[in-house]
Amino acid sequence: MRPSLLLQNVSLPEGRVADVTIREGTVCHIGAGIPADRVIDCTGLFVLPAATDMHVHMRGGPQSAKENWESGTKSALAGGVTVVVDQPNTVPPVNTPETLRARVLEAKENAFCHFAINSGVTPTTPLPAMWSAGAMAFGEVFFAPSSYGEAINSQELGAALARIYSFGGLATIHAEEVIPGPDPTLESHTQIRSPGGEARAVRAVLYANTAGCRLHFCHLSTGASVDAAEGSVEATPHHLFLSYEIFEETDSFAKVNPPLRSERERKGLFSRWKQIDVVASDHAPHTRTEKQQPFSEAPSGVPGVETTLPLLLSAVLEKTISLPDVIAKTSTNPAAILGIPPAGFALGYRGDFALFPKQAVRIDPDNLHSRCGWTPFEGRMGVFPQRVIMDGIVVYEEGEFFRKTPSWIPGNGYFPR
């Protein structure tokens, strides 16, 4: 069969230049080009394996005013992401095989990129049944309350981790310690959900994991938490690039769990760059109206799926981080942790790529695609893709989307019914 796409003059991560040929959705040749249905010259571009964002909240259903599967996955594609992993603290929560199947159906009908769905973890969630129904992973498991997330205690967590371990699943952990107190400002928010409390929560999760279940720690926000963690570690762009000190003290658009930290803590997190396995967005949009409420009443969460790679590539241009690290933390490592086929520059890999100019622009919410219509990164520099390729087919080009047939990617325990 004739290849669908030929990417010419691709600068590979190791430094050499080659052509990349894609046939039937996968890379079939790297070297001198093979005639294909479409040819794209990549001279002067960053060519990256498309990202897998393993931490998004696509909302939808009763929360469609915040985001829906169409707007959220368009936003993903426009940021160079072709696989998203949706978290289960939805309305209703994904805690039964029936709600999981309904969530998959909603996504299949509306998504523009590939997707997976995680299972919630509560004392009553039928974990083996969720594994058989196709849950990608379990969590984020809320070891502290958060938006729409039901917290579980140490005993319940230990029991759940033992069950997940018994069938080889992955548990993704939201580790925080929350103390009572007034919460009128960004600074008070980080005191209530303190850096020290996050590190203690990480250690408490490890103590409860007597079974040795595979763990992935979501959105760690401090260097001490990264140091304490065992398993894989995730950080977000908002914790890597933003501190609460750059915002007005009552700016609820910067309110998120875990909170934005001080500039000192932010720098400490960034100094652990080599220890961070995954950069994921924790894309959690809310409407402007919700965010404009008084600080203590406004919901926590920020959008980010469209700006993760652009922010990281801007840092590459500034020579703060390396391009191979960005590829590892946004594409290679997430696929390996989840156990899904990787995208990239090897035969048989998924033919999912994003093509970026080597020039940053100022981030403008009017140019983004999330339904919420705002971003905490407004005014910062980002490098946005010109084209995004999924399964060897161009699905985003110069601001225009082309919907093909996105796939649901079930977890390894999936048992078709």
C-alpha positions in Angstrom: 0.0 0.0 0.0 1.3 3.5 -0.9 2.4 5.5 2.2 0.0 8.2 3.3 2.7 10.7 4.3 6.4 11.6 3.7 8.0 14.0 6.1 11.2 15.3 4.3 14.3 16.8 5.9 13.4 15.9 9.5 16.0 16.9 12.1 16.0 13.8 14.3 16.8 14.2 18.1 20.2 12.6 17.7 21.2 15.3 15.2 21.0 13.6 11.7 18.6 14.7 9.0 16.3 12.0 7.4 13.0 11.5 5.7 10.2 9.8 7.7 7.7 7.7 5.8 4.3 6.7 7.4 2.1 3.9 6.1 -1.2 2.7 7.6 -0.7 4.9 10.7 2.8 3.8 11.6 6.4 4.7 10.7 7.5 2.3 8.0 10.8 3.9 6.9 13.5 6.4 8.1 16.1 7.4 5.5 15.7 8.4 1.9 12.0 9.1 1.2 9.5 6.8 -0.4 6.8 8.2 -2.7 3.7 9.0 -0.7 0.2 10.5 -1.1 1.4 13.7 0.6 4.9 15.2 1.1 5.7 17.9 3.7 9.1 19.6 3.8 10.2 20.0 7.5 13.3 22.0 6.8 13.8 24.5 9.7 11.1 23.0 11.9 11.0 21.3 15.2 9.5 17.8 14.4 8.3 16.2 17.6 6.5 12.9 18.3 3.1 14.1 19.3 2.5 14.4 23.0 0.5 12.0 25.3 -1.1 14.2 28.0 -1.8 11.7 30.7 -3.7 14.1 33.0 -6.7 16.0 31.6 -10.2 16.8 32.7 -12.3 17.1 29.6 -15.5 17.9 31.5 -18.5 17.4 29.1 -21.9 16.2 30.2 -23.4 18.6 32.7 -20.1 20.5 32.8 -20.0 21.2 29.1 -20.1 25.0 29.6 -16.5 24.6 31.0 -15.3 22.3 28.2 -16.6 19.4 26.1 -14.8 16.6 24.3 -14.8 18.5 21.0 -13.4 21.8 22.3 -11.0 20.0 24.7 -9.5 17.7 22.1 -9.3 20.4 19.5 -7.3 22.3 22.1 -5.1 19.3 22.5 -4.4 18.9 18.8 -3.7 22.7 18.5 -1.0 22.1 21.2 0.6 19.1 19.6 -1.2 16.4 21.7 -2.8 13.4 20.0 -3.6 11.3 23.0 -5.3 12.5 26.2 -6.0 10.5 29.4 -9.2 11.7 31.0 -9.5 11.7 34.8 -12.6 10.2 36.6 -13.7 13.0 38.8 -16.4 13.9 36.3 -20.2 14.5 36.9 -21.2 11.8 37.4 -17.9 10.2 38.5 -16.4 7.3 36.6 -16.8 4.7 39.4 -18.8 1.9 37.7 -18.4 0.0 34.4 -21.6 1.7 33.2 -20.3 5.2 33.8 -17.0 4.3 32.2 -18.8 2.9 29.1 -20.9 6.1 28.9 -17.8 8.3 29.2 -16.2 6.3 26.3 -19.3 6.7 24.2 -19.4 10.4 24.8 -15.8 10.8 23.8 -16.1 8.5 20.7 -18.9 10.7 19.4 -17.1 14.0 19.9 -13.3 13.7 20.3 -10.8 14.9 17.7 -7.8 13.0 19.1 -7.2 9.6 20.6 -8.2 9.2 24.3 -8.2 6.9 27.3 -10.3 7.0 30.5 -9.2 6.4 34.0 -11.2 4.8 36.8 -12.1 6.5 40.0 -11.0 4.9 43.3 -13.4 5.0 46.2 -14.2 2.4 48.9 -17.1 1.1 46.8 -15.6 1.2 43.3 -15.5 -2.4 41.7 -11.9 -2.1 40.7 -11.5 -5.5 38.9 -14.7 -4.8 36.9 -13.3 -1.3 35.9 -10.1 -3.0 34.8 -12.0 -5.4 32.6 -14.2 -2.6 31.3 -11.1 -0.8 29.9 -9.9 1.7 32.5 -6.5 2.9 31.5 -5.3 3.4 35.1 -6.8 4.1 38.5 -7.0 7.7 39.7 -6.1 10.3 40.1 -6.7 8.8 43.6 -7.5 11.6 45.9 -5.5 11.4 49.0 -7.0 14.8 49.9 -10.2 16.5 48.7 -10.1 18.5 45.5 -12.6 19.7 42.9 -15.2 17.0 42.4 -12.8 14.5 43.9 -13.8 12.2 46.9 -10.8 11.7 49.2 -9.9 8.4 50.7 -8.0 7.7 53.9 -4.8 5.7 54.4 -6.6 2.4 55.2 -8.9 2.6 52.2 -5.9 3.6 50.1 -3.9 0.6 51.2 -6.7 -1.8 50.4 -7.3 -0.2 47.0 -3.6 -0.4 46.1 -3.4 -4.0 47.1 -6.4 -4.8 44.8 -4.9 -2.8 41.9 -1.6 -4.6 42.4 -3.3 -8.0 42.2 -4.2 -7.5 38.5 -1.2 -5.4 37.5 -2.8 -1.9 37.3 -1.3 1.5 37.7 -2.5 3.9 40.5 -2.1 7.6 39.9 -2.0 9.7 43.1 -3.2 13.2 44.0 -1.1 13.6 47.2 -1.9 16.6 49.4 -2.5 17.4 53.1 -5.3 19.9 53.7 -5.7 21.7 57.0 -8.7 23.8 58.1 -8.5 27.6 58.0 -9.6 30.7 56.1 -8.7 30.7 52.4 -9.1 34.3 51.0 -5.8 34.6 49.0 -3.3 32.7 46.9 -0.9 32.7 49.8 -3.4 31.3 52.2 -4.3 28.6 49.7 -0.7 27.4 49.6 -0.6 27.5 53.4 -3.7 25.3 53.8 -2.3 22.9 51.2 1.3 23.4 52.2 4.5 22.3 50.5 5.5 20.3 53.6 2.0 18.7 53.7 2.4 17.6 50.1 5.7 15.9 50.9 4.2 14.2 54.0 1.3 13.0 51.9 3.7 11.5 49.4 5.4 9.6 52.2 2.1 8.5 53.7 1.0 7.0 50.3 4.3 5.1 50.1 3.8 3.8 53.6 0.2 2.7 52.8 1.4 0.9 49.6 2.4 -2.4 51.4 1.5 -4.4 48.3 4.0 -2.7 46.1 1.5 -1.4 43.6 2.9 0.7 40.7 2.5 4.4 41.5 2.5 7.5 39.5 2.4 10.8 41.5 0.4 13.5 39.7 1.3 17.2 39.6 3.9 17.3 42.4 4.6 21.0 43.1 7.7 21.1 45.2 11.3 19.8 45.1 10.9 18.0 48.4 7.9 16.1 47.1 9.8 15.0 44.1 12.7 13.9 46.3 10.3 11.8 48.5 8.4 10.1 45.7 9.0 6.5 44.4 7.5 5.4 41.1 7.0 7.9 38.3 6.7 11.6 38.9 4.6 14.2 37.0 4.8 18.0 37.1 2.7 20.6 35.4 3.7 23.7 33.4 1.8 25.9 35.8 3.9 24.6 38.7 7.1 24.7 36.7 6.6 28.2 35.2 4.3 30.2 37.5 4.4 31.2 41.2 1.6 32.8 43.2 3.7 35.9 43.7 3.3 37.1 40.1 -0.5 37.4 40.5 -2.7 39.7 42.5 -3.2 38.1 45.9 -6.9 37.4 45.3 -6.7 36.4 41.6 -8.8 33.3 41.6 -7.8 32.5 38.0 -4.5 31.3 39.5 -6.2 29.1 42.1 -5.4 25.5 41.6 -4.8 22.3 43.6 -2.0 21.7 44.5 -1.5 25.5 44.7 0.9 27.6 42.9 3.9 28.0 45.2 6.3 30.7 46.1 9.0 31.6 43.5 11.6 29.9 45.8 9.6 26.7 45.7 9.0 27.0 42.0 12.7 27.2 41.4 13.2 24.2 43.7 10.8 22.2 41.6 12.5 23.2 38.3 15.9 22.2 39.7 14.5 18.6 39.9 13.9 18.7 36.1 16.0 15.5 35.6 14.0 13.6 38.3 10.6 14.5 36.7 9.4 11.7 34.4 6.3 13.4 32.9 5.1 16.9 32.2 1.3 16.8 31.9 -1.1 19.7 31.8 -3.7 18.8 34.5 -6.1 20.6 32.1 -9.0 21.6 34.4 -11.0 24.4 32.9 -13.7 26.5 34.6 -15.8 29.3 33.1 -14.9 32.9 33.7 -18.1 33.4 35.7 -17.1 30.6 38.1 -13.6 32.0 38.4 -14.8 35.5 39.1 -16.5 34.5 42.3 -14.8 35.6 45.6 -11.5 33.7 46.0 -12.7 31.3 48.7 -15.7 30.3 46.7 -14.0 30.1 43.2 -13.2 26.5 42.0 -9.6 25.3 41.7 -8.2 24.4 38.3 -6.6 26.0 35.2 -6.7 25.0 31.5 -3.4 23.9 29.9 -3.5 21.1 27.3 -2.9 23.5 24.4 0.0 25.4 26.1 2.1 22.6 27.5 4.3 21.8 24.5 4.4 25.5 23.4 5.7 26.6 26.8 8.3 23.8 26.9 9.5 24.6 23.4 9.9 28.2 24.3 12.2 27.1 27.1 14.1 25.0 24.6 14.6 28.1 22.4 15.9 29.9 25.6 18.2 26.9 26.2 16.7 26.3 29.6 15.9 22.7 28.8 16.7 20.3 25.9 14.5 19.1 23.1 15.2 15.4 23.8 14.0 16.0 27.4 10.8 17.5 26.2 10.2 14.5 23.9 10.9 12.1 26.7 8.7 13.8 29.3 5.7 14.5 27.0 5.7 11.5 24.6 8.1 8.6 25.3 7.7 8.3 29.1 3.9 8.7 29.3 3.5 6.0 26.6 5.8 3.7 28.5 4.2 4.3 31.9 0.7 3.7 30.4 1.8 0.7 28.3 0.5 2.1 25.0 2.3 2.2 21.6 4.7 5.1 21.4 4.9 7.8 18.8 8.3 8.6 17.4 11.2 8.0 15.1 11.4 4.2 15.0 9.9 1.6 12.7 6.5 0.5 13.9 5.9 3.5 16.1 2.7 5.5 15.8 2.8 8.1 13.0 1.8 10.9 15.3 3.9 14.1 14.9 3.7 17.8 15.5 5.6 20.3 13.4 6.6 23.6 15.1 8.3 26.7 13.8 11.4 27.7 15.7 9.8 30.9 16.8 7.9 31.8 19.9 4.8 34.1 20.1 2.9 35.7 23.0 0.2 33.5 24.3 -3.2 35.1 23.6 -6.4 33.4 25.0 -8.3 34.6 21.9 -6.1 32.2 19.8 -6.7 29.2 22.0 -9.5 26.6 21.6 -10.6 25.7 25.1 -14.2 26.5 25.7 -13.3 28.3 28.9 -11.7 31.2 27.0 -8.8 32.1 29.3 -5.4 31.0 30.3 -3.0 31.7 33.3 -0.2 31.9 30.8 -1.5 34.9 28.9 1.4 37.1 27.7 4.0 34.4 28.1 5.9 33.0 25.1 5.0 29.8 23.4 5.8 27.9 20.2 2.7 26.6 18.6 2.5 23.8 15.9 1.8 24.6 12.3 0.6 21.1 11.6 -0.3 18.0 13.7 -0.3 14.5 12.3 -2.3 11.6 13.7 -2.0 8.1 12.3 -0.1 9.5 9.3 -2.9 12.0 8.4 -2.8 15.8 8.9 -5.6 16.6 11.4 -4.6 20.2 12.2 -3.1 22.6 9.8 -2.7 26.4 10.1 -5.7 26.7 12.5 -8.0 24.3 10.7 -9.1 20.9 12.1 -9.8 17.8 10.1 -11.6 15.1 12.1 -10.6 11.6 11.2 -11.4 8.6 13.4 -10.0 9.0 16.9 -9.6 5.8 18.9 -10.4 4.8 22.4 -7.3 3.3 23.9 -8.4 0.8 26.7 -6.1 -0.3 29.5 -4.3 -3.6 29.5 -7.0 -5.4 31.4 -9.7 -4.7 28.8 -12.0 -7.7 28.2 -14.3 -7.0 25.2 -18.0 -7.8 25.9 
